[in-house]
Amino acid sequence: MTDVYKESGGVAVTAMLRASLSPRHPVKNHRRMQRVSRIDRLLAAALVLGIVLVSGGDAGAQDPPPAVVPPKTTTPPPPPSPPIYKLQPLNTLPGQPGSQTQVDGQTPAGQAADGAAQPFIPRASASTSAVSQRAFSSNFIGDGFGPQPFAVTFQAFAVTFQALGANMIQVTSPGAGGNVGTSKIVENASPIPRDRVYFNYSGFNGVPLTENGVNVSRYTPGFEKTFFDGMASIEVRTPFATTLSNNVYAVDSNNINSTQFGDLTIYLKQLLYQSDTLAVSAGLGLELPTASNTNVFLGPNIPLLTIKNQSVHLLPFLGSVYSPTSQLFVQQFLQFDVDTNGNAVSIADINGGGGLQSAGRINDMTYLYYSVGAGYWLFDNPDSDRLFTRIAPMVEIHYNKSLTSTDTLSSNGIGLGTSVNQDLLNGTMGMTAMMGPNKSLTLAYCTPLSSIDHRQFNGEFRLMFNWFFGGSVNRFNRVQF
């Protein structure tokens, strides 16, 4: 405190006060000196308090050194998270809304327009044919009338009236569609799941439903709808035809212009694998016994034979499409046809006075079908204002082989069936045209390449129309790949 007092000028103040004292009055001077001492102490205390208040602390303390501010450093941002690898849904493709790729020489798959990296999309990457909307395959055209396990040749499913001495006639099994025929997966279909509604017409010449053959006009409306992001589909076919009546007369003339409904057929399809140029699918068809029973009469109201339509056919298949360029496509189908439960047969008891009696069951033959076809887009201008924007010729080969023989059955002097095997080869040539972005029209002709004893018809004209729905056309889920 003394140091502060001295430094603050306390000595000078005391000297001035002492100089003012009078030497004549020592007592008074002594009192004054006491007052001066008290004043000195008060002034010194006030001065110290002022210094403390002004400096914010002890007057003798030194100011702390300035705080050292560390230099600002820029923290690098964390590295970006690795891209999420996932397949692109089939409902969106390069150049379509929601797609991360462009087509026809524009921004490649996985790159944005400004050059920023994008997640890799396996389904839409690689070659031009993989990302181009123009690289797609048309549906298969198809071939035969069958399978008709008991009516594919003149010998199939013959009924011999031994007790009556009548000539042999043939009738068809109602299984596999009866006189309407069945629909293999290759009939106006693609290995790729698609959204569409369609209508097929097949005009068969010389189908051996009778000894002289019958001309059959078959009509097949149907639809196919995808699910699981376009990876799978369900298809329903409802065929009917102008054909031989299901009621056959042994000695009278028969109606060959009867309208008959066939078996309802349902197909489930699943895409198993897809690369930039190859797609593979598999599925299962189910043919339900909705066609009419087959009835044989000796005359009006004299029944001889009835074959009930009860068989359920399983139709597993495996398909593929190969499209190495945006114009060429090659596709194939391998399918089996298996009768799971057969058809019940009732035969009249001629010797016992008539009436139908159960005679057992017969099974349709098990078949193997293999089809391969190719097409090439000669004209390809999807932006054209013309009626047809794409045109492609197509050629197909179809091989149909029975893996089992026809069943035979006899009762009450009537024999049913002759044991035969089938080995059929058909060729199809046609032209497919796209009408705008989502419609197609196909015209084709199919001819048997097997010997005359192994034919389901003499010739066939085909017309098919497809309308693809569910969004804009792309190579995967519409007219695709």
TIKEVEX-736298 format. One line per 2 residues: their letters; for each residue x, y, z of C-alpha. Coordinates in steps of 0.2 Angstrom, whole numbers, plus 5000, padded with zeros to 4 digits. Example, Ala and Ser with C-alpha at 12.3 -4.5 7.8 and 13.67 -1.06 7.14 Angstrom:
as = 5062,4978,5039 ~ 5068,4995,5036
This chain:
mt = 5000,5000,5000 ~ 5015,5012,5004
dv = 5022,5009,4987 ~ 5006,5014,4979
yk = 5004,5029,4990 ~ 5022,5035,4985
es = 5019,5031,4967 ~ 5003,5041,4967
gg = 5010,5057,4974 ~ 5006,5055,4992
va = 5023,5063,4997 ~ 5019,5079,4988
vt = 5002,5081,4996 ~ 5010,5079,5013
am = 5023,5092,5010 ~ 5011,5105,5004
lr = 5001,5102,5020 ~ 5015,5104,5031
as = 5021,5120,5023 ~ 5004,5127,5027
ls = 5006,5124,5046 ~ 5010,5139,5057
pr = 5026,5138,5068 ~ 5018,5150,5081
hp = 5005,5137,5087 ~ 5013,5120,5090
vk = 4998,5112,5098 ~ 4987,5117,5084
nh = 5001,5111,5072 ~ 5001,5095,5081
rr = 4982,5093,5079 ~ 4983,5098,5061
mq = 4997,5085,5058 ~ 4986,5072,5065
rv = 4972,5077,5053 ~ 4984,5077,5039
sr = 4990,5059,5043 ~ 4972,5054,5043
id = 4969,5063,5026 ~ 4984,5055,5019
rl = 4978,5038,5024 ~ 4961,5042,5016
la = 4968,5049,5000 ~ 4979,5034,4998
aa = 4965,5022,5001 ~ 4954,5031,4989
lv = 4968,5031,4976 ~ 4971,5013,4978
lg = 4953,5009,4977 ~ 4951,5019,4961
iv = 4966,5011,4953 ~ 4959,4994,4957
lv = 4942,4998,4950 ~ 4950,5005,4934
sg = 4962,4991,4931 ~ 4949,4977,4936
gd = 4961,4969,4948 ~ 4976,4971,4959
ag = 4986,4987,4954 ~ 5002,4978,4956
aq = 4997,4963,4945 ~ 5003,4962,4927
dp = 4991,4961,4913 ~ 4990,4943,4907
pp = 4998,4940,4890 ~ 4985,4940,4876
av = 4977,4923,4872 ~ 4985,4913,4858
vp = 4971,4910,4845 ~ 4975,4894,4836
pk = 4975,4896,4817 ~ 4959,4891,4808
tt = 4961,4875,4799 ~ 4949,4868,4786
tp = 4942,4850,4791 ~ 4941,4840,4775
pp = 4923,4833,4772 ~ 4920,4815,4776
pp = 4922,4803,4761 ~ 4905,4800,4752
sp = 4896,4784,4756 ~ 4899,4770,4744
pi = 4885,4769,4731 ~ 4870,4757,4734
yk = 4871,4743,4721 ~ 4853,4738,4716
lq = 4845,4732,4701 ~ 4834,4745,4691
pl = 4816,4740,4690 ~ 4810,4734,4674
nt = 4797,4747,4673 ~ 4810,4761,4671
lp = 4823,4761,4658 ~ 4836,4772,4650
gq = 4828,4788,4643 ~ 4812,4785,4653
pg = 4806,4795,4668 ~ 4814,4789,4684
sq = 4829,4782,4674 ~ 4847,4786,4678
tq = 4853,4783,4661 ~ 4851,4790,4643
vd = 4850,4781,4627 ~ 4857,4782,4609
gq = 4874,4789,4612 ~ 4869,4802,4626
tp = 4875,4801,4644 ~ 4881,4783,4648
ag = 4874,4773,4662 ~ 4880,4778,4679
qa = 4885,4796,4673 ~ 4875,4812,4676
ad = 4875,4826,4663 ~ 4888,4837,4672
ga = 4900,4822,4674 ~ 4896,4818,4692
aq = 4897,4800,4697 ~ 4881,4790,4699
pf = 4878,4773,4707 ~ 4881,4759,4695
ip = 4866,4750,4688 ~ 4870,4733,4682
ra = 4853,4731,4672 ~ 4856,4747,4662
sa = 4874,4747,4659 ~ 4887,4740,4646
st = 4884,4739,4627 ~ 4872,4750,4617
sa = 4860,4736,4614 ~ 4857,4735,4632
vs = 4852,4753,4635 ~ 4844,4757,4618
qr = 4825,4757,4617 ~ 4827,4750,4600
af = 4835,4733,4605 ~ 4820,4722,4608
ss = 4812,4706,4602 ~ 4794,4704,4596
nf = 4784,4690,4603 ~ 4785,4672,4597
ig = 4772,4668,4583 ~ 4770,4649,4587
dg = 4764,4634,4578 ~ 4752,4619,4579
fg = 4735,4615,4583 ~ 4739,4603,4597
pq = 4743,4595,4607 ~ 4729,4584,4604
pf = 4735,4568,4612 ~ 4722,4558,4604
av = 4719,4567,4588 ~ 4735,4572,4581
tf = 4734,4558,4568 ~ 4721,4548,4559
qa = 4724,4534,4571 ~ 4723,4544,4587
fa = 4709,4540,4599 ~ 4700,4528,4587
vt = 4683,4520,4593 ~ 4680,4503,4586
fq = 4662,4496,4586 ~ 4666,4478,4586
al = 4649,4472,4592 ~ 4640,4482,4578
ga = 4652,4479,4564 ~ 4654,4498,4561
nm = 4669,4506,4553 ~ 4682,4513,4564
iq = 4680,4532,4567 ~ 4691,4544,4577
vt = 4687,4556,4591 ~ 4697,4568,4601
sp = 4701,4568,4619 ~ 4693,4583,4628
ga = 4709,4585,4637 ~ 4721,4598,4630
gg = 4707,4608,4623 ~ 4697,4595,4614
nv = 4692,4601,4596 ~ 4698,4619,4600
gt = 4716,4614,4603 ~ 4728,4620,4616
sk = 4739,4635,4618 ~ 4758,4632,4621
iv = 4768,4646,4629 ~ 4776,4649,4612
en = 4759,4656,4605 ~ 4761,4675,4604
as = 4772,4676,4620 ~ 4789,4682,4625
pi = 4801,4675,4638 ~ 4800,4693,4645
pr = 4786,4697,4657 ~ 4775,4711,4649
dr = 4759,4721,4652 ~ 4748,4718,4637
vy = 4731,4713,4631 ~ 4730,4704,4614
fn = 4720,4694,4602 ~ 4726,4679,4591
ys = 4718,4671,4576 ~ 4723,4655,4569
gf = 4715,4647,4553 ~ 4720,4629,4552
ng = 4717,4619,4536 ~ 4714,4600,4536
vp = 4715,4596,4555 ~ 4712,4577,4556
lt = 4697,4578,4568 ~ 4688,4567,4555
en = 4694,4556,4542 ~ 4693,4569,4528
gv = 4700,4583,4540 ~ 4691,4599,4546
nv = 4695,4617,4544 ~ 4696,4626,4561
sr = 4696,4644,4565 ~ 4702,4647,4582
yt = 4701,4664,4592 ~ 4711,4667,4608
pg = 4708,4683,4618 ~ 4720,4685,4633
fe = 4730,4697,4644 ~ 4746,4697,4653
kt = 4750,4708,4669 ~ 4767,4710,4677
ff = 4771,4712,4696 ~ 4786,4712,4707
dg = 4792,4728,4698 ~ 4790,4719,4681
ma = 4801,4704,4686 ~ 4786,4692,4685
si = 4769,4691,4676 ~ 4752,4681,4675
ev = 4744,4678,4659 ~ 4726,4671,4655
rt = 4720,4664,4639 ~ 4702,4660,4634
pf = 4702,4651,4617 ~ 4686,4646,4607
at = 4684,4640,4589 ~ 4673,4636,4575
tl = 4677,4618,4573 ~ 4670,4600,4574
sn = 4656,4598,4587 ~ 4660,4588,4603
nv = 4645,4577,4599 ~ 4651,4564,4586
ya = 4640,4552,4576 ~ 4646,4536,4570
vd = 4635,4534,4556 ~ 4627,4551,4553
sn = 4635,4567,4546 ~ 4644,4578,4559
ni = 4643,4597,4562 ~ 4660,4604,4558
ns = 4655,4623,4560 ~ 4651,4621,4579
tq = 4657,4635,4591 ~ 4667,4626,4605
fg = 4676,4634,4620 ~ 4693,4627,4624
dl = 4702,4625,4640 ~ 4706,4640,4650
ti = 4725,4642,4652 ~ 4735,4652,4665
yl = 4754,4655,4664 ~ 4765,4662,4678
kq = 4782,4669,4672 ~ 4797,4674,4682
ll = 4813,4683,4675 ~ 4828,4673,4682
yq = 4843,4682,4674 ~ 4846,4697,4663
sd = 4863,4704,4657 ~ 4865,4718,4644
tl = 4861,4706,4629 ~ 4853,4690,4637
av = 4837,4687,4647 ~ 4832,4670,4654
sa = 4815,4666,4662 ~ 4805,4651,4668
gl = 4787,4648,4673 ~ 4772,4636,4674
gl = 4756,4634,4664 ~ 4740,4627,4671
el = 4727,4621,4658 ~ 4710,4619,4667
pt = 4697,4607,4660 ~ 4684,4620,4654
as = 4681,4612,4637 ~ 4666,4601,4634
nt = 4665,4582,4636 ~ 4667,4572,4620
nv = 4652,4561,4616 ~ 4650,4548,4603
fl = 4633,4542,4597 ~ 4627,4528,4586
gp = 4612,4539,4581 ~ 4600,4551,4589
ni = 4599,4547,4608 ~ 4609,4531,4606
pl = 4625,4535,4616 ~ 4640,4524,4614
lt = 4654,4533,4622 ~ 4658,4548,4633
ik = 4675,4555,4638 ~ 4674,4567,4652
nq = 4685,4582,4652 ~ 4693,4581,4669
sv = 4712,4582,4666 ~ 4723,4596,4672
hl = 4738,4599,4662 ~ 4755,4606,4670
lp = 4765,4616,4657 ~ 4782,4620,4664
fl = 4794,4630,4653 ~ 4811,4639,4651
gs = 4813,4653,4639 ~ 4827,4665,4634
vy = 4831,4680,4623 ~ 4847,4685,4615
sp = 4849,4702,4607 ~ 4867,4706,4602
ts = 4862,4721,4592 ~ 4848,4733,4592
ql = 4841,4725,4576 ~ 4844,4706,4579
fv = 4835,4695,4592 ~ 4835,4677,4594
qq = 4823,4668,4606 ~ 4819,4650,4612
fl = 4806,4641,4623 ~ 4808,4623,4630
qf = 4791,4616,4637 ~ 4784,4600,4644
dv = 4765,4596,4644 ~ 4760,4583,4658
dt = 4742,4576,4661 ~ 4741,4575,4680
ng = 4725,4565,4682 ~ 4717,4559,4665
na = 4699,4558,4659 ~ 4686,4546,4665
vs = 4678,4535,4651 ~ 4661,4528,4650
ia = 4656,4515,4637 ~ 4639,4508,4632
di = 4634,4490,4637 ~ 4628,4485,4620
ng = 4625,4467,4625 ~ 4616,4472,4641
gg = 4603,4483,4633 ~ 4613,4499,4632
gl = 4617,4512,4645 ~ 4634,4519,4649
qs = 4646,4511,4661 ~ 4662,4516,4668
ag = 4677,4509,4659 ~ 4692,4517,4667
ri = 4702,4532,4664 ~ 4714,4537,4649
nd = 4728,4549,4650 ~ 4734,4561,4637
mt = 4752,4559,4631 ~ 4766,4568,4639
yl = 4774,4580,4627 ~ 4790,4590,4624
yy = 4790,4606,4614 ~ 4805,4616,4608
sv = 4804,4632,4598 ~ 4818,4643,4592
ga = 4816,4659,4582 ~ 4825,4674,4575
gy = 4820,4691,4569 ~ 4828,4707,4562
wl = 4822,4725,4562 ~ 4824,4731,4544
fd = 4814,4747,4547 ~ 4816,4755,4563
np = 4810,4773,4566 ~ 4800,4774,4582
ds = 4798,4793,4580 ~ 4790,4792,4563
dr = 4773,4798,4560 ~ 4769,4783,4548
lf = 4757,4770,4553 ~ 4771,4757,4555
tr = 4786,4763,4565 ~ 4796,4746,4565
ia = 4795,4731,4554 ~ 4804,4714,4556
pm = 4803,4698,4547 ~ 4804,4682,4558
ve = 4807,4664,4555 ~ 4804,4650,4568
ih = 4806,4631,4570 ~ 4795,4621,4581
yn = 4798,4603,4587 ~ 4784,4593,4596
ks = 4788,4576,4602 ~ 4777,4564,4613
lt = 4787,4556,4627 ~ 4773,4543,4631
st = 4761,4533,4619 ~ 4742,4536,4619
dt = 4732,4525,4631 ~ 4721,4511,4625
ls = 4705,4505,4633 ~ 4692,4493,4628
sn = 4675,4487,4636 ~ 4659,4479,4631
gi = 4666,4475,4614 ~ 4671,4493,4610
gl = 4690,4498,4608 ~ 4696,4515,4612
gt = 4713,4521,4606 ~ 4728,4515,4596
sv = 4745,4516,4603 ~ 4755,4529,4593
nq = 4769,4541,4596 ~ 4771,4559,4589
dl = 4787,4567,4582 ~ 4781,4583,4573
ln = 4791,4597,4565 ~ 4783,4614,4560
gt = 4791,4629,4552 ~ 4784,4647,4553
mg = 4788,4663,4543 ~ 4780,4680,4547
mt = 4781,4699,4548 ~ 4779,4709,4564
am = 4776,4728,4563 ~ 4775,4741,4577
mg = 4760,4753,4576 ~ 4765,4768,4586
pn = 4774,4766,4602 ~ 4763,4752,4610
ks = 4754,4741,4597 ~ 4760,4727,4587
lt = 4753,4717,4572 ~ 4759,4700,4566
la = 4755,4691,4550 ~ 4762,4673,4548
yc = 4760,4656,4540 ~ 4765,4640,4547
tp = 4768,4624,4538 ~ 4771,4606,4544
ls = 4789,4599,4539 ~ 4785,4581,4545
si = 4778,4567,4535 ~ 4760,4566,4531
dh = 4757,4553,4544 ~ 4764,4565,4558
rq = 4754,4581,4555 ~ 4741,4591,4565
fn = 4736,4601,4550 ~ 4740,4605,4531
ge = 4744,4623,4534 ~ 4740,4638,4546
fr = 4737,4656,4544 ~ 4741,4667,4559
lm = 4736,4685,4564 ~ 4740,4692,4581
fn = 4737,4709,4588 ~ 4745,4716,4605
wf = 4742,4732,4614 ~ 4755,4735,4627
fg = 4750,4746,4642 ~ 4756,4752,4659
gs = 4767,4766,4653 ~ 4779,4771,4639
vn = 4787,4758,4629 ~ 4804,4751,4634
rf = 4815,4736,4629 ~ 4811,4727,4645
nr = 4793,4727,4650 ~ 4784,4732,4634
vq = 4791,4728,4617 ~ 4807,4725,4624
f = 4824,4717,4623
